[in-house]
Amino acid sequence: MLKGLGGLGDMAGMMKKAQEMQTKMAEMQDELHSVMVTGESGAGLVKATATAKGELTALDIDPSIFSSDDKEVVEDLILAAIKDAQAKAQERAQEEMSKLTEGLGLPPGMKLPF
């Protein structure tokens, strides 16, 4: 490509790949806002829906769990559903990142910042 410049030709190729990667990462970031995951607790009595970026978008609570005596249980179920949704969101985002970085020759499991 750039004969006589040693490894600089490879450097130009690497820079081009880095720019393409940056563009793809930006696109993926936008897409993660539209990918939804749902976390559950209490065998589905409480469901929390979040984007793959971890933003909580909905909370569905079965009315059967409401009782003044069970306030702490309800709070625990809600918290557990939210945490489950956040964990699934993080897992999904990592899956999407892995797809994006497959061809870069990075070590398996290497986490890149979001």
Jmol script that loads the backbone (N, CA, C; Angstrom):
load data "model"
ATOM      1  N   MET A   1       0.828  -1.185   0.000  1.00  0.00           N
ATOM      2  CA  MET A   1       0.000   0.000   0.000  1.00  0.00           C
ATOM      3  C   MET A   1       0.873   1.249   0.000  1.00  0.00           C
ATOM      4  N   LEU A   2       1.568   1.500   1.073  1.00  0.00           N
ATOM      5  CA  LEU A   2       2.480   2.643   1.136  1.00  0.00           C
ATOM      6  C   LEU A   2       3.897   2.086   1.200  1.00  0.00           C
ATOM      7  N   LYS A   3       4.359   1.611   0.077  1.00  0.00           N
ATOM      8  CA  LYS A   3       5.653   0.943   0.011  1.00  0.00           C
ATOM      9  C   LYS A   3       6.774   1.906   0.422  1.00  0.00           C
ATOM     10  N   GLY A   4       7.690   1.385   1.199  1.00  0.00           N
ATOM     11  CA  GLY A   4       8.818   2.184   1.633  1.00  0.00           C
ATOM     12  C   GLY A   4       8.558   2.901   2.948  1.00  0.00           C
ATOM     13  N   LEU A   5       7.339   2.807   3.484  1.00  0.00           N
ATOM     14  CA  LEU A   5       7.042   3.470   4.750  1.00  0.00           C
ATOM     15  C   LEU A   5       6.969   2.476   5.903  1.00  0.00           C
ATOM     16  N   GLY A   6       7.411   1.269   5.664  1.00  0.00           N
ATOM     17  CA  GLY A   6       7.425   0.271   6.733  1.00  0.00           C
ATOM     18  C   GLY A   6       6.029  -0.062   7.222  1.00  0.00           C
ATOM     19  N   GLY A   7       5.822   0.034   8.521  1.00  0.00           N
ATOM     20  CA  GLY A   7       4.547  -0.324   9.142  1.00  0.00           C
ATOM     21  C   GLY A   7       3.500   0.764   9.086  1.00  0.00           C
ATOM     22  N   LEU A   8       3.813   1.903   8.469  1.00  0.00           N
ATOM     23  CA  LEU A   8       2.841   2.997   8.425  1.00  0.00           C
ATOM     24  C   LEU A   8       1.612   2.655   7.602  1.00  0.00           C
ATOM     25  N   GLY A   9       1.773   1.814   6.598  1.00  0.00           N
ATOM     26  CA  GLY A   9       0.619   1.377   5.807  1.00  0.00           C
ATOM     27  C   GLY A   9      -0.355   0.600   6.672  1.00  0.00           C
ATOM     28  N   ASP A  10       0.191  -0.260   7.535  1.00  0.00           N
ATOM     29  CA  ASP A  10      -0.649  -1.006   8.469  1.00  0.00           C
ATOM     30  C   ASP A  10      -1.304  -0.052   9.467  1.00  0.00           C
ATOM     31  N   MET A  11      -0.597   0.983   9.848  1.00  0.00           N
ATOM     32  CA  MET A  11      -1.132   1.956  10.803  1.00  0.00           C
ATOM     33  C   MET A  11      -2.349   2.657  10.206  1.00  0.00           C
ATOM     34  N   ALA A  12      -2.295   2.985   8.928  1.00  0.00           N
ATOM     35  CA  ALA A  12      -3.426   3.636   8.276  1.00  0.00           C
ATOM     36  C   ALA A  12      -4.629   2.699   8.273  1.00  0.00           C
ATOM     37  N   GLY A  13      -4.392   1.432   8.016  1.00  0.00           N
ATOM     38  CA  GLY A  13      -5.464   0.441   8.046  1.00  0.00           C
ATOM     39  C   GLY A  13      -6.056   0.288   9.437  1.00  0.00           C
ATOM     40  N   MET A  14      -5.191   0.315  10.431  1.00  0.00           N
ATOM     41  CA  MET A  14      -5.647   0.213  11.810  1.00  0.00           C
ATOM     42  C   MET A  14      -6.483   1.437  12.189  1.00  0.00           C
ATOM     43  N   MET A  15      -6.073   2.594  11.751  1.00  0.00           N
ATOM     44  CA  MET A  15      -6.818   3.817  12.050  1.00  0.00           C
ATOM     45  C   MET A  15      -8.197   3.775  11.397  1.00  0.00           C
ATOM     46  N   LYS A  16      -8.245   3.270  10.180  1.00  0.00           N
ATOM     47  CA  LYS A  16      -9.524   3.161   9.484  1.00  0.00           C
ATOM     48  C   LYS A  16     -10.446   2.200  10.235  1.00  0.00           C
ATOM     49  N   LYS A  17      -9.898   1.065  10.688  1.00  0.00           N
ATOM     50  CA  LYS A  17     -10.694   0.101  11.454  1.00  0.00           C
ATOM     51  C   LYS A  17     -11.166   0.713  12.771  1.00  0.00           C
ATOM     52  N   ALA A  18     -10.307   1.492  13.405  1.00  0.00           N
ATOM     53  CA  ALA A  18     -10.682   2.136  14.669  1.00  0.00           C
ATOM     54  C   ALA A  18     -11.830   3.117  14.455  1.00  0.00           C
ATOM     55  N   GLN A  19     -11.785   3.863  13.351  1.00  0.00           N
ATOM     56  CA  GLN A  19     -12.862   4.800  13.048  1.00  0.00           C
ATOM     57  C   GLN A  19     -14.166   4.053  12.765  1.00  0.00           C
ATOM     58  N   GLU A  20     -14.073   2.948  12.027  1.00  0.00           N
ATOM     59  CA  GLU A  20     -15.261   2.140  11.751  1.00  0.00           C
ATOM     60  C   GLU A  20     -15.837   1.587  13.050  1.00  0.00           C
ATOM     61  N   MET A  21     -14.955   1.137  13.939  1.00  0.00           N
ATOM     62  CA  MET A  21     -15.376   0.599  15.228  1.00  0.00           C
ATOM     63  C   MET A  21     -16.083   1.683  16.048  1.00  0.00           C
ATOM     64  N   GLN A  22     -15.529   2.874  16.025  1.00  0.00           N
ATOM     65  CA  GLN A  22     -16.125   3.985  16.773  1.00  0.00           C
ATOM     66  C   GLN A  22     -17.533   4.284  16.241  1.00  0.00           C
ATOM     67  N   THR A  23     -17.701   4.275  14.950  1.00  0.00           N
ATOM     68  CA  THR A  23     -19.015   4.509  14.342  1.00  0.00           C
ATOM     69  C   THR A  23     -19.985   3.407  14.736  1.00  0.00           C
ATOM     70  N   LYS A  24     -19.537   2.152  14.656  1.00  0.00           N
ATOM     71  CA  LYS A  24     -20.390   1.025  15.014  1.00  0.00           C
ATOM     72  C   LYS A  24     -20.774   1.063  16.490  1.00  0.00           C
ATOM     73  N   MET A  25     -19.842   1.459  17.353  1.00  0.00           N
ATOM     74  CA  MET A  25     -20.137   1.547  18.784  1.00  0.00           C
ATOM     75  C   MET A  25     -21.186   2.629  19.044  1.00  0.00           C
ATOM     76  N   ALA A  26     -21.090   3.748  18.367  1.00  0.00           N
ATOM     77  CA  ALA A  26     -22.078   4.813  18.529  1.00  0.00           C
ATOM     78  C   ALA A  26     -23.460   4.331  18.089  1.00  0.00           C
ATOM     79  N   GLU A  27     -23.497   3.608  16.972  1.00  0.00           N
ATOM     80  CA  GLU A  27     -24.769   3.055  16.490  1.00  0.00           C
ATOM     81  C   GLU A  27     -25.330   2.063  17.494  1.00  0.00           C
ATOM     82  N   MET A  28     -24.455   1.210  18.047  1.00  0.00           N
ATOM     83  CA  MET A  28     -24.895   0.228  19.018  1.00  0.00           C
ATOM     84  C   MET A  28     -25.435   0.909  20.267  1.00  0.00           C
ATOM     85  N   GLN A  29     -24.780   1.969  20.714  1.00  0.00           N
ATOM     86  CA  GLN A  29     -25.246   2.710  21.884  1.00  0.00           C
ATOM     87  C   GLN A  29     -26.671   3.203  21.663  1.00  0.00           C
ATOM     88  N   ASP A  30     -26.952   3.717  20.477  1.00  0.00           N
ATOM     89  CA  ASP A  30     -28.300   4.178  20.150  1.00  0.00           C
ATOM     90  C   ASP A  30     -29.289   3.021  20.158  1.00  0.00           C
ATOM     91  N   GLU A  31     -28.874   1.888  19.618  1.00  0.00           N
ATOM     92  CA  GLU A  31     -29.748   0.717  19.552  1.00  0.00           C
ATOM     93  C   GLU A  31     -30.063   0.174  20.940  1.00  0.00           C
ATOM     94  N   LEU A  32     -29.114   0.263  21.871  1.00  0.00           N
ATOM     95  CA  LEU A  32     -29.325  -0.275  23.217  1.00  0.00           C
ATOM     96  C   LEU A  32     -30.454   0.452  23.946  1.00  0.00           C
ATOM     97  N   HIS A  33     -30.756   1.671  23.515  1.00  0.00           N
ATOM     98  CA  HIS A  33     -31.868   2.402  24.125  1.00  0.00           C
ATOM     99  C   HIS A  33     -33.214   1.821  23.702  1.00  0.00           C
ATOM    100  N   SER A  34     -33.253   1.075  22.603  1.00  0.00           N
ATOM    101  CA  SER A  34     -34.525   0.522  22.134  1.00  0.00           C
ATOM    102  C   SER A  34     -34.670  -0.967  22.440  1.00  0.00           C
ATOM    103  N   VAL A  35     -33.593  -1.632  22.860  1.00  0.00           N
ATOM    104  CA  VAL A  35     -33.664  -3.053  23.220  1.00  0.00           C
ATOM    105  C   VAL A  35     -34.218  -3.151  24.646  1.00  0.00           C
ATOM    106  N   MET A  36     -35.299  -3.917  24.822  1.00  0.00           N
ATOM    107  CA  MET A  36     -35.935  -4.040  26.130  1.00  0.00           C
ATOM    108  C   MET A  36     -35.669  -5.406  26.747  1.00  0.00           C
ATOM    109  N   VAL A  37     -35.479  -5.417  28.062  1.00  0.00           N
ATOM    110  CA  VAL A  37     -35.349  -6.649  28.836  1.00  0.00           C
ATOM    111  C   VAL A  37     -36.322  -6.549  30.004  1.00  0.00           C
ATOM    112  N   THR A  38     -36.770  -7.706  30.492  1.00  0.00           N
ATOM    113  CA  THR A  38     -37.706  -7.723  31.616  1.00  0.00           C
ATOM    114  C   THR A  38     -37.152  -8.599  32.721  1.00  0.00           C
ATOM    115  N   GLY A  39     -37.100  -8.036  33.925  1.00  0.00           N
ATOM    116  CA  GLY A  39     -36.685  -8.777  35.108  1.00  0.00           C
ATOM    117  C   GLY A  39     -37.921  -9.117  35.926  1.00  0.00           C
ATOM    118  N   GLU A  40     -37.885 -10.245  36.621  1.00  0.00           N
ATOM    119  CA  GLU A  40     -39.037 -10.691  37.396  1.00  0.00           C
ATOM    120  C   GLU A  40     -38.628 -11.100  38.799  1.00  0.00           C
ATOM    121  N   SER A  41     -39.608 -11.058  39.697  1.00  0.00           N
ATOM    122  CA  SER A  41     -39.426 -11.620  41.026  1.00  0.00           C
ATOM    123  C   SER A  41     -40.774 -12.129  41.501  1.00  0.00           C
ATOM    124  N   GLY A  42     -40.748 -12.963  42.547  1.00  0.00           N
ATOM    125  CA  GLY A  42     -41.992 -13.509  43.075  1.00  0.00           C
ATOM    126  C   GLY A  42     -42.749 -14.325  42.052  1.00  0.00           C
ATOM    127  N   ALA A  43     -42.031 -15.125  41.275  1.00  0.00           N
ATOM    128  CA  ALA A  43     -42.639 -15.969  40.231  1.00  0.00           C
ATOM    129  C   ALA A  43     -43.489 -15.157  39.269  1.00  0.00           C
ATOM    130  N   GLY A  44     -42.998 -13.971  38.924  1.00  0.00           N
ATOM    131  CA  GLY A  44     -43.683 -13.136  37.944  1.00  0.00           C
ATOM    132  C   GLY A  44     -44.699 -12.172  38.535  1.00  0.00           C
ATOM    133  N   LEU A  45     -44.804 -12.106  39.863  1.00  0.00           N
ATOM    134  CA  LEU A  45     -45.754 -11.170  40.477  1.00  0.00           C
ATOM    135  C   LEU A  45     -45.316  -9.721  40.297  1.00  0.00           C
ATOM    136  N   VAL A  46     -44.007  -9.509  40.211  1.00  0.00           N
ATOM    137  CA  VAL A  46     -43.468  -8.172  39.962  1.00  0.00           C
ATOM    138  C   VAL A  46     -42.540  -8.272  38.768  1.00  0.00           C
ATOM    139  N   LYS A  47     -42.774  -7.395  37.788  1.00  0.00           N
ATOM    140  CA  LYS A  47     -41.941  -7.368  36.590  1.00  0.00           C
ATOM    141  C   LYS A  47     -41.437  -5.953  36.366  1.00  0.00           C
ATOM    142  N   ALA A  48     -40.154  -5.840  36.075  1.00  0.00           N
ATOM    143  CA  ALA A  48     -39.539  -4.550  35.775  1.00  0.00           C
ATOM    144  C   ALA A  48     -38.971  -4.625  34.363  1.00  0.00           C
ATOM    145  N   THR A  49     -39.296  -3.647  33.545  1.00  0.00           N
ATOM    146  CA  THR A  49     -38.799  -3.594  32.176  1.00  0.00           C
ATOM    147  C   THR A  49     -37.807  -2.447  32.068  1.00  0.00           C
ATOM    148  N   ALA A  50     -36.687  -2.710  31.405  1.00  0.00           N
ATOM    149  CA  ALA A  50     -35.638  -1.709  31.259  1.00  0.00           C
ATOM    150  C   ALA A  50     -35.044  -1.803  29.862  1.00  0.00           C
ATOM    151  N   THR A  51     -34.387  -0.723  29.449  1.00  0.00           N
ATOM    152  CA  THR A  51     -33.641  -0.766  28.196  1.00  0.00           C
ATOM    153  C   THR A  51     -32.351  -1.527  28.457  1.00  0.00           C
ATOM    154  N   ALA A  52     -31.665  -1.936  27.394  1.00  0.00           N
ATOM    155  CA  ALA A  52     -30.387  -2.631  27.551  1.00  0.00           C
ATOM    156  C   ALA A  52     -29.323  -1.696  28.125  1.00  0.00           C
ATOM    157  N   LYS A  53     -29.619  -0.407  28.179  1.00  0.00           N
ATOM    158  CA  LYS A  53     -28.725   0.550  28.833  1.00  0.00           C
ATOM    159  C   LYS A  53     -28.991   0.612  30.340  1.00  0.00           C
ATOM    160  N   GLY A  54     -30.043  -0.095  30.800  1.00  0.00           N
ATOM    161  CA  GLY A  54     -30.337  -0.152  32.226  1.00  0.00           C
ATOM    162  C   GLY A  54     -31.351   0.875  32.704  1.00  0.00           C
ATOM    163  N   GLU A  55     -31.970   1.608  31.798  1.00  0.00           N
ATOM    164  CA  GLU A  55     -32.958   2.615  32.168  1.00  0.00           C
ATOM    165  C   GLU A  55     -34.307   1.937  32.390  1.00  0.00           C
ATOM    166  N   LEU A  56     -34.849   2.053  33.606  1.00  0.00           N
ATOM    167  CA  LEU A  56     -36.128   1.448  33.947  1.00  0.00           C
ATOM    168  C   LEU A  56     -37.239   2.156  33.176  1.00  0.00           C
ATOM    169  N   THR A  57     -38.063   1.386  32.460  1.00  0.00           N
ATOM    170  CA  THR A  57     -39.120   1.987  31.650  1.00  0.00           C
ATOM    171  C   THR A  57     -40.520   1.606  32.113  1.00  0.00           C
ATOM    172  N   ALA A  58     -40.667   0.479  32.809  1.00  0.00           N
ATOM    173  CA  ALA A  58     -41.996   0.060  33.250  1.00  0.00           C
ATOM    174  C   ALA A  58     -41.879  -0.852  34.466  1.00  0.00           C
ATOM    175  N   LEU A  59     -42.934  -0.842  35.257  1.00  0.00           N
ATOM    176  CA  LEU A  59     -43.019  -1.690  36.435  1.00  0.00           C
ATOM    177  C   LEU A  59     -44.429  -2.261  36.466  1.00  0.00           C
ATOM    178  N   ASP A  60     -44.566  -3.588  36.508  1.00  0.00           N
ATOM    179  CA  ASP A  60     -45.863  -4.248  36.526  1.00  0.00           C
ATOM    180  C   ASP A  60     -45.971  -5.049  37.818  1.00  0.00           C
ATOM    181  N   ILE A  61     -46.971  -4.707  38.637  1.00  0.00           N
ATOM    182  CA  ILE A  61     -47.139  -5.363  39.926  1.00  0.00           C
ATOM    183  C   ILE A  61     -48.516  -6.020  39.966  1.00  0.00           C
ATOM    184  N   ASP A  62     -48.521  -7.328  40.236  1.00  0.00           N
ATOM    185  CA  ASP A  62     -49.781  -8.047  40.367  1.00  0.00           C
ATOM    186  C   ASP A  62     -50.494  -7.536  41.624  1.00  0.00           C
ATOM    187  N   PRO A  63     -51.761  -7.140  41.516  1.00  0.00           N
ATOM    188  CA  PRO A  63     -52.471  -6.572  42.667  1.00  0.00           C
ATOM    189  C   PRO A  63     -52.625  -7.542  43.836  1.00  0.00           C
ATOM    190  N   SER A  64     -52.473  -8.820  43.596  1.00  0.00           N
ATOM    191  CA  SER A  64     -52.653  -9.799  44.675  1.00  0.00           C
ATOM    192  C   SER A  64     -51.607  -9.678  45.775  1.00  0.00           C
ATOM    193  N   ILE A  65     -50.508  -8.989  45.507  1.00  0.00           N
ATOM    194  CA  ILE A  65     -49.454  -8.905  46.533  1.00  0.00           C
ATOM    195  C   ILE A  65     -49.655  -7.732  47.489  1.00  0.00           C
ATOM    196  N   PHE A  66     -50.650  -6.899  47.245  1.00  0.00           N
ATOM    197  CA  PHE A  66     -50.850  -5.738  48.104  1.00  0.00           C
ATOM    198  C   PHE A  66     -51.641  -6.097  49.362  1.00  0.00           C
ATOM    199  N   SER A  67     -51.001  -5.910  50.464  1.00  0.00           N
ATOM    200  CA  SER A  67     -51.603  -6.091  51.775  1.00  0.00           C
ATOM    201  C   SER A  67     -50.781  -5.254  52.741  1.00  0.00           C
ATOM    202  N   SER A  68     -51.437  -4.572  53.638  1.00  0.00           N
ATOM    203  CA  SER A  68     -50.700  -3.689  54.556  1.00  0.00           C
ATOM    204  C   SER A  68     -49.698  -4.459  55.409  1.00  0.00           C
ATOM    205  N   ASP A  69     -49.965  -5.736  55.631  1.00  0.00           N
ATOM    206  CA  ASP A  69     -49.047  -6.544  56.438  1.00  0.00           C
ATOM    207  C   ASP A  69     -47.786  -6.944  55.665  1.00  0.00           C
ATOM    208  N   ASP A  70     -47.863  -6.907  54.342  1.00  0.00           N
ATOM    209  CA  ASP A  70     -46.763  -7.390  53.506  1.00  0.00           C
ATOM    210  C   ASP A  70     -45.957  -6.267  52.864  1.00  0.00           C
ATOM    211  N   LYS A  71     -45.970  -5.086  53.427  1.00  0.00           N
ATOM    212  CA  LYS A  71     -45.289  -3.938  52.830  1.00  0.00           C
ATOM    213  C   LYS A  71     -43.817  -4.245  52.532  1.00  0.00           C
ATOM    214  N   GLU A  72     -43.104  -4.810  53.484  1.00  0.00           N
ATOM    215  CA  GLU A  72     -41.678  -5.092  53.293  1.00  0.00           C
ATOM    216  C   GLU A  72     -41.463  -6.145  52.216  1.00  0.00           C
ATOM    217  N   VAL A  73     -42.344  -7.135  52.145  1.00  0.00           N
ATOM    218  CA  VAL A  73     -42.227  -8.179  51.125  1.00  0.00           C
ATOM    219  C   VAL A  73     -42.416  -7.568  49.743  1.00  0.00           C
ATOM    220  N   VAL A  74     -43.409  -6.693  49.606  1.00  0.00           N
ATOM    221  CA  VAL A  74     -43.667  -6.034  48.320  1.00  0.00           C
ATOM    222  C   VAL A  74     -42.461  -5.197  47.907  1.00  0.00           C
ATOM    223  N   GLU A  75     -41.911  -4.439  48.841  1.00  0.00           N
ATOM    224  CA  GLU A  75     -40.730  -3.619  48.538  1.00  0.00           C
ATOM    225  C   GLU A  75     -39.564  -4.501  48.096  1.00  0.00           C
ATOM    226  N   ASP A  76     -39.365  -5.633  48.764  1.00  0.00           N
ATOM    227  CA  ASP A  76     -38.283  -6.550  48.392  1.00  0.00           C
ATOM    228  C   ASP A  76     -38.503  -7.137  47.002  1.00  0.00           C
ATOM    229  N   LEU A  77     -39.750  -7.480  46.685  1.00  0.00           N
ATOM    230  CA  LEU A  77     -40.058  -8.020  45.361  1.00  0.00           C
ATOM    231  C   LEU A  77     -39.805  -6.984  44.272  1.00  0.00           C
ATOM    232  N   ILE A  78     -40.188  -5.749  44.530  1.00  0.00           N
ATOM    233  CA  ILE A  78     -39.960  -4.682  43.551  1.00  0.00           C
ATOM    234  C   ILE A  78     -38.471  -4.476  43.334  1.00  0.00           C
ATOM    235  N   LEU A  79     -37.729  -4.396  44.410  1.00  0.00           N
ATOM    236  CA  LEU A  79     -36.281  -4.209  44.312  1.00  0.00           C
ATOM    237  C   LEU A  79     -35.627  -5.378  43.577  1.00  0.00           C
ATOM    238  N   ALA A  80     -36.062  -6.595  43.875  1.00  0.00           N
ATOM    239  CA  ALA A  80     -35.492  -7.775  43.217  1.00  0.00           C
ATOM    240  C   ALA A  80     -35.780  -7.764  41.715  1.00  0.00           C
ATOM    241  N   ALA A  81     -36.983  -7.360  41.330  1.00  0.00           N
ATOM    242  CA  ALA A  81     -37.327  -7.309  39.904  1.00  0.00           C
ATOM    243  C   ALA A  81     -36.486  -6.262  39.182  1.00  0.00           C
ATOM    244  N   ILE A  82     -36.285  -5.120  39.820  1.00  0.00           N
ATOM    245  CA  ILE A  82     -35.470  -4.058  39.211  1.00  0.00           C
ATOM    246  C   ILE A  82     -34.025  -4.527  39.054  1.00  0.00           C
ATOM    247  N   LYS A  83     -33.491  -5.151  40.098  1.00  0.00           N
ATOM    248  CA  LYS A  83     -32.113  -5.657  40.008  1.00  0.00           C
ATOM    249  C   LYS A  83     -31.981  -6.722  38.927  1.00  0.00           C
ATOM    250  N   ASP A  84     -32.992  -7.578  38.786  1.00  0.00           N
ATOM    251  CA  ASP A  84     -32.973  -8.609  37.749  1.00  0.00           C
ATOM    252  C   ASP A  84     -32.974  -7.970  36.368  1.00  0.00           C
ATOM    253  N   ALA A  85     -33.806  -6.948  36.191  1.00  0.00           N
ATOM    254  CA  ALA A  85     -33.852  -6.242  34.898  1.00  0.00           C
ATOM    255  C   ALA A  85     -32.519  -5.576  34.594  1.00  0.00           C
ATOM    256  N   GLN A  86     -31.904  -4.963  35.597  1.00  0.00           N
ATOM    257  CA  GLN A  86     -30.616  -4.303  35.383  1.00  0.00           C
ATOM    258  C   GLN A  86     -29.529  -5.320  35.034  1.00  0.00           C
ATOM    259  N   ALA A  87     -29.549  -6.467  35.689  1.00  0.00           N
ATOM    260  CA  ALA A  87     -28.559  -7.506  35.388  1.00  0.00           C
ATOM    261  C   ALA A  87     -28.741  -8.019  33.965  1.00  0.00           C
ATOM    262  N   LYS A  88     -29.994  -8.206  33.548  1.00  0.00           N
ATOM    263  CA  LYS A  88     -30.269  -8.665  32.190  1.00  0.00           C
ATOM    264  C   LYS A  88     -29.877  -7.598  31.169  1.00  0.00           C
ATOM    265  N   ALA A  89     -30.072  -6.336  31.531  1.00  0.00           N
ATOM    266  CA  ALA A  89     -29.682  -5.244  30.633  1.00  0.00           C
ATOM    267  C   ALA A  89     -28.174  -5.243  30.433  1.00  0.00           C
ATOM    268  N   GLN A  90     -27.436  -5.399  31.511  1.00  0.00           N
ATOM    269  CA  GLN A  90     -25.974  -5.416  31.410  1.00  0.00           C
ATOM    270  C   GLN A  90     -25.509  -6.615  30.590  1.00  0.00           C
ATOM    271  N   GLU A  91     -26.134  -7.754  30.816  1.00  0.00           N
ATOM    272  CA  GLU A  91     -25.782  -8.967  30.067  1.00  0.00           C
ATOM    273  C   GLU A  91     -26.057  -8.779  28.575  1.00  0.00           C
ATOM    274  N   ARG A  92     -27.187  -8.189  28.247  1.00  0.00           N
ATOM    275  CA  ARG A  92     -27.560  -7.976  26.842  1.00  0.00           C
ATOM    276  C   ARG A  92     -26.599  -6.996  26.179  1.00  0.00           C
ATOM    277  N   ALA A  93     -26.249  -5.924  26.893  1.00  0.00           N
ATOM    278  CA  ALA A  93     -25.314  -4.943  26.347  1.00  0.00           C
ATOM    279  C   ALA A  93     -23.957  -5.599  26.079  1.00  0.00           C
ATOM    280  N   GLN A  94     -23.526  -6.485  26.975  1.00  0.00           N
ATOM    281  CA  GLN A  94     -22.251  -7.180  26.802  1.00  0.00           C
ATOM    282  C   GLN A  94     -22.315  -8.110  25.596  1.00  0.00           C
ATOM    283  N   GLU A  95     -23.463  -8.771  25.394  1.00  0.00           N
ATOM    284  CA  GLU A  95     -23.632  -9.640  24.225  1.00  0.00           C
ATOM    285  C   GLU A  95     -23.511  -8.832  22.933  1.00  0.00           C
ATOM    286  N   GLU A  96     -24.155  -7.682  22.919  1.00  0.00           N
ATOM    287  CA  GLU A  96     -24.110  -6.829  21.724  1.00  0.00           C
ATOM    288  C   GLU A  96     -22.680  -6.343  21.464  1.00  0.00           C
ATOM    289  N   MET A  97     -21.960  -6.001  22.513  1.00  0.00           N
ATOM    290  CA  MET A  97     -20.583  -5.541  22.374  1.00  0.00           C
ATOM    291  C   MET A  97     -19.707  -6.671  21.850  1.00  0.00           C
ATOM    292  N   SER A  98     -19.952  -7.900  22.330  1.00  0.00           N
ATOM    293  CA  SER A  98     -19.171  -9.048  21.866  1.00  0.00           C
ATOM    294  C   SER A  98     -19.357  -9.267  20.373  1.00  0.00           C
ATOM    295  N   LYS A  99     -20.590  -9.105  19.899  1.00  0.00           N
ATOM    296  CA  LYS A  99     -20.855  -9.244  18.466  1.00  0.00           C
ATOM    297  C   LYS A  99     -20.062  -8.208  17.679  1.00  0.00           C
ATOM    298  N   LEU A 100     -20.000  -7.013  18.220  1.00  0.00           N
ATOM    299  CA  LEU A 100     -19.336  -5.905  17.540  1.00  0.00           C
ATOM    300  C   LEU A 100     -17.819  -6.102  17.487  1.00  0.00           C
ATOM    301  N   THR A 101     -17.245  -6.652  18.540  1.00  0.00           N
ATOM    302  CA  THR A 101     -15.789  -6.747  18.644  1.00  0.00           C
ATOM    303  C   THR A 101     -15.224  -8.093  18.190  1.00  0.00           C
ATOM    304  N   GLU A 102     -16.077  -8.998  17.714  1.00  0.00           N
ATOM    305  CA  GLU A 102     -15.622 -10.331  17.307  1.00  0.00           C
ATOM    306  C   GLU A 102     -14.438 -10.305  16.354  1.00  0.00           C
ATOM    307  N   GLY A 103     -14.484  -9.481  15.349  1.00  0.00           N
ATOM    308  CA  GLY A 103     -13.453  -9.484  14.318  1.00  0.00           C
ATOM    309  C   GLY A 103     -12.229  -8.643  14.633  1.00  0.00           C
ATOM    310  N   LEU A 104     -12.136  -8.107  15.830  1.00  0.00           N
ATOM    311  CA  LEU A 104     -11.011  -7.224  16.146  1.00  0.00           C
ATOM    312  C   LEU A 104      -9.806  -7.945  16.734  1.00  0.00           C
ATOM    313  N   GLY A 105      -9.969  -9.226  17.050  1.00  0.00           N
ATOM    314  CA  GLY A 105      -8.851  -9.969  17.615  1.00  0.00           C
ATOM    315  C   GLY A 105      -8.611  -9.652  19.079  1.00  0.00           C
ATOM    316  N   LEU A 106      -9.621  -9.145  19.773  1.00  0.00           N
ATOM    317  CA  LEU A 106      -9.486  -8.864  21.199  1.00  0.00           C
ATOM    318  C   LEU A 106      -9.642 -10.160  21.980  1.00  0.00           C
ATOM    319  N   PRO A 107      -9.026 -10.240  23.154  1.00  0.00           N
ATOM    320  CA  PRO A 107      -9.167 -11.461  23.964  1.00  0.00           C
ATOM    321  C   PRO A 107     -10.622 -11.712  24.332  1.00  0.00           C
ATOM    322  N   PRO A 108     -11.064 -12.965  24.368  1.00  0.00           N
ATOM    323  CA  PRO A 108     -12.445 -13.280  24.743  1.00  0.00           C
ATOM    324  C   PRO A 108     -12.765 -12.733  26.127  1.00  0.00           C
ATOM    325  N   GLY A 109     -13.940 -12.182  26.279  1.00  0.00           N
ATOM    326  CA  GLY A 109     -14.367 -11.672  27.582  1.00  0.00           C
ATOM    327  C   GLY A 109     -13.864 -10.284  27.909  1.00  0.00           C
ATOM    328  N   MET A 110     -13.106  -9.686  27.026  1.00  0.00           N
ATOM    329  CA  MET A 110     -12.598  -8.341  27.295  1.00  0.00           C
ATOM    330  C   MET A 110     -13.765  -7.360  27.265  1.00  0.00           C
ATOM    331  N   LYS A 111     -13.927  -6.631  28.351  1.00  0.00           N
ATOM    332  CA  LYS A 111     -15.039  -5.683  28.442  1.00  0.00           C
ATOM    333  C   LYS A 111     -14.560  -4.298  28.067  1.00  0.00           C
ATOM    334  N   LEU A 112     -15.277  -3.703  27.134  1.00  0.00           N
ATOM    335  CA  LEU A 112     -14.969  -2.340  26.731  1.00  0.00           C
ATOM    336  C   LEU A 112     -15.934  -1.402  27.432  1.00  0.00           C
ATOM    337  N   PRO A 113     -15.533  -0.186  27.703  1.00  0.00           N
ATOM    338  CA  PRO A 113     -16.410   0.744  28.427  1.00  0.00           C
ATOM    339  C   PRO A 113     -17.606   1.167  27.592  1.00  0.00           C
ATOM    340  N   PHE A 114     -18.705   1.453  28.276  1.00  0.00           N
ATOM    341  CA  PHE A 114     -19.904   1.979  27.651  1.00  0.00           C
ATOM    342  C   PHE A 114     -19.979   3.403  28.054  1.00  0.00           C
TER     343      PHE A 114
END
end "model"
wireframe off; spacefill off
backbone 0.3
color backbone group
